[in-house]
Amino acid sequence: MVTGKEWWLPVVVCAGVTWVALLVRFWGEGRLLATWTSRRCAVVFVAWTAWLAGMASFWLTPYASHIPPALVGAVVGWALVSSVGKEQEKQMQTAPLVKLLTLYDSVLLERLAEQLKYDEAIWCEGLAQGFCESFELQRFVDGVRYQLLLRVDVPGRPVQRRERLRKEINARHKEAQDAVQEWAAQEQAIEKQSRYTHSDTLTETQRKCLYARGEAEQRCCILLSIAYRNGKRSTDRGITERKSRLAHDRTQHGMTCDRAGS
């Protein structure tokens, strides 16, 4: 006879363990609570995994009553989220029963991972785009690098991770800086060309400038992805406020934004 404790205890324990396992699995890869869609995906995954734990406890109780229900919930929650290693994961997936029981679980986990990547891309693109001049994007990129480096030396972070993160920040900043400088060079080429020719259609120089701008924005997105994956809400606010100040300075000086003409 299955009691209420034997049914609900593994469900509750599994939900908590699953959430912790999700945090561990996606640590440094995304934010589970960034948007409503990612929250919904995470909640559905936790609920489904907890339901599996309840069903597992229901099936095991008549045959293995000595196994604590809480242990069943903890094992199910951790095993279905974390992967100990690629080889072990492949070996587990070869069992037909495991494939059948974890099929929907794998689909939900993949959907959650895709949503986290999508949230990151939308956040980064929203901040990297909208700059009218190359020097504005250069100021923004420098500011992002400064804020990221301030977050490197935090208490409790291993020295090797600090060095690796600092090296990644400087490398991505250098790439973004080179791309912005190429955009600036193309802007200068357009200015020289406009002194002698006037055309309503896009010239080859203007096309190169637009391409250089897109490349600079993309490199900025890669730098911003470090802030998204490793930063905090306060870092987000600092970066957003920095872009707002640049937009305010542009408006205060009466500058206009003409993407085709840049």
C-alpha positions in Angstrom: 0.0 0.0 0.0 1.5 3.3 -1.1 1.1 6.1 1.5 1.0 9.8 0.9 4.5 10.2 2.2 5.8 7.6 -0.2 4.2 9.5 -3.0 4.8 13.2 -2.2 8.2 13.0 -0.4 10.1 11.9 -3.5 8.3 14.5 -5.6 9.3 17.3 -3.3 12.8 16.1 -2.8 13.2 15.5 -6.6 12.0 19.0 -7.4 14.6 20.6 -5.1 17.4 18.3 -6.3 16.5 18.9 -10.0 16.6 22.6 -9.6 20.0 22.5 -8.0 21.2 20.1 -10.7 19.9 22.5 -13.4 21.9 25.4 -11.8 25.0 23.2 -11.8 24.6 22.0 -15.4 24.0 25.5 -16.9 26.4 27.3 -14.6 28.3 29.8 -16.9 26.1 28.9 -19.9 22.9 30.9 -19.3 20.2 32.1 -16.9 17.3 30.0 -16.0 15.1 32.9 -14.9 16.1 35.4 -17.6 12.7 35.5 -19.4 9.2 34.1 -18.9 9.8 31.5 -21.6 13.0 30.2 -19.9 11.2 30.2 -16.5 8.3 28.2 -18.0 10.7 25.7 -19.6 12.6 25.2 -16.3 9.4 24.8 -14.3 7.9 22.3 -16.8 11.2 20.3 -16.7 11.3 20.3 -12.9 7.6 19.3 -12.7 8.0 16.4 -15.2 11.1 15.1 -13.5 9.4 15.3 -10.1 6.5 13.3 -11.5 8.9 10.6 -12.8 10.3 10.4 -9.3 6.8 9.9 -7.8 6.0 7.2 -10.3 9.4 5.5 -9.6 8.7 5.5 -5.9 5.1 4.2 -6.6 6.5 1.3 -8.6 9.4 0.4 -6.3 7.5 0.5 -3.0 5.9 -2.9 -3.3 9.2 -4.6 -4.2 11.8 -2.5 -2.4 10.1 -1.0 0.6 13.4 -0.6 2.4 14.5 2.1 0.0 13.7 5.6 1.5 11.3 7.6 -0.8 13.5 10.7 -0.4 16.5 8.8 -1.8 14.5 7.8 -4.9 13.6 11.4 -5.5 17.1 12.6 -5.0 18.6 10.0 -7.4 16.0 10.6 -10.1 16.4 14.4 -9.9 20.2 14.3 -10.1 20.5 11.5 -12.6 18.2 12.9 -15.2 19.9 16.3 -15.3 23.6 15.9 -14.7 25.8 13.9 -17.0 28.8 12.3 -15.2 30.6 11.9 -18.4 30.0 11.4 -22.1 30.9 7.7 -22.1 28.7 7.0 -19.1 25.9 8.9 -20.7 26.1 7.0 -24.0 26.2 3.7 -22.1 23.0 4.7 -20.2 21.2 5.8 -23.4 21.8 2.4 -25.0 19.2 0.7 -22.7 15.8 0.7 -24.4 13.9 1.2 -21.1 16.1 4.2 -20.2 15.5 5.7 -23.6 11.7 5.3 -23.2 11.5 6.8 -19.7 13.8 9.7 -20.4 12.8 10.6 -23.9 10.5 13.5 -23.0 12.9 14.5 -20.2 15.7 14.8 -22.8 13.4 16.8 -25.1 12.6 19.3 -22.4 16.2 19.7 -21.4 17.2 20.4 -25.0 14.4 22.9 -25.3 15.6 24.7 -22.2 19.2 24.8 -23.4 18.0 26.3 -26.7 15.9 28.9 -24.9 18.9 29.9 -22.8 21.0 30.5 -25.9 18.2 32.4 -27.5 17.8 34.7 -24.5 21.5 35.3 -24.5 21.5 36.2 -28.2 18.5 38.6 -27.9 20.1 40.4 -24.8 23.5 40.8 -26.5 22.1 42.0 -29.8 19.8 44.5 -28.1 22.8 46.1 -26.5 25.3 45.9 -29.3 23.0 47.4 -32.0 21.9 51.0 -32.3 25.2 52.9 -32.3 25.4 55.6 -34.9 29.2 56.1 -35.0 32.1 53.8 -34.5 33.5 55.9 -31.7 30.3 55.4 -29.7 30.6 51.6 -30.0 34.3 51.9 -29.1 33.4 53.7 -25.9 30.8 51.1 -25.1 33.1 48.2 -25.7 35.8 49.7 -23.5 33.2 50.3 -20.8 32.0 46.7 -20.9 35.5 45.4 -20.6 36.1 47.7 -17.6 33.0 46.4 -15.8 33.8 42.8 -16.6 37.3 43.1 -15.2 36.0 44.6 -12.0 34.0 41.3 -11.6 36.9 39.0 -12.1 38.6 39.3 -8.7 35.7 38.3 -6.4 36.2 36.4 -3.1 36.0 32.7 -3.5 36.8 32.5 -7.2 39.8 30.2 -7.9 43.0 31.9 -9.2 43.1 29.8 -12.3 39.5 30.7 -13.2 40.3 34.4 -12.6 43.2 34.2 -15.0 41.2 32.3 -17.6 38.3 34.7 -17.4 40.6 37.8 -17.6 42.4 36.4 -20.6 39.0 35.7 -22.3 37.8 39.2 -21.6 40.9 40.8 -23.0 40.9 38.6 -26.1 37.2 39.3 -26.9 37.8 43.0 -26.3 40.7 43.0 -28.7 38.6 41.4 -31.4 35.8 43.9 -30.9 38.3 46.8 -30.9 39.8 45.6 -34.2 36.4 45.3 -35.8 35.4 48.8 -34.6 38.6 50.3 -36.0 37.8 48.7 -39.4 34.3 50.3 -39.2 36.0 53.6 -38.5 38.3 53.2 -41.5 35.3 52.6 -43.7 33.6 55.7 -42.3 36.6 57.8 -43.3 36.5 56.3 -46.7 32.9 57.3 -47.1 33.6 60.8 -46.0 36.4 61.1 -48.6 34.1 59.7 -51.3 31.2 62.0 -50.5 33.3 65.1 -51.2 33.6 64.1 -54.9 30.5 62.0 -55.6 26.8 62.2 -54.7 24.6 59.2 -55.3 21.2 58.0 -54.0 22.2 54.3 -54.3 24.6 52.4 -52.1 28.2 52.5 -53.3 30.7 49.7 -52.8 32.3 51.8 -50.1 29.0 52.1 -48.2 28.4 48.4 -48.5 31.8 47.7 -47.0 31.0 50.2 -44.2 27.7 48.4 -43.4 29.5 45.1 -43.4 32.2 46.4 -41.1 29.5 47.8 -38.8 27.8 44.4 -38.6 31.0 42.7 -37.9 31.8 45.2 -35.1 28.4 44.6 -33.6 28.8 40.9 -33.8 32.2 41.1 -32.0 30.6 43.3 -29.4 27.9 40.6 -28.9 30.6 38.0 -28.2 32.1 40.3 -25.5 28.7 40.9 -24.0 28.0 37.2 -23.9 30.7 36.9 -21.2 28.8 39.5 -19.1 25.6 37.6 -19.6 27.0 34.2 -18.7 29.2 35.3 -15.8 27.7 38.6 -14.6 24.9 39.5 -12.3 21.9 41.8 -12.4 24.0 44.7 -11.2 26.3 44.1 -14.1 23.4 44.2 -16.5 22.2 47.5 -15.1 25.6 49.0 -15.3 26.0 48.0 -19.0 22.5 49.2 -19.9 23.0 52.5 -18.1 26.3 53.0 -20.0 24.5 52.6 -23.3 21.8 55.0 -22.2 24.4 57.6 -21.3 25.9 57.3 -24.8 22.5 57.8 -26.4 21.9 60.8 -24.1 25.2 62.3 -25.1 24.3 61.8 -28.8 20.9 63.6 -28.4 22.5 66.4 -26.3 24.9 67.2 -29.1 22.3 67.0 -31.8 23.7 64.0 -33.6 21.5 61.9 -35.9 21.7 58.3 -36.7 21.8 57.3 -40.4 22.7 53.7 -40.8 22.8 53.7 -44.6 25.0 56.7 -44.7 27.5 55.6 -42.1 
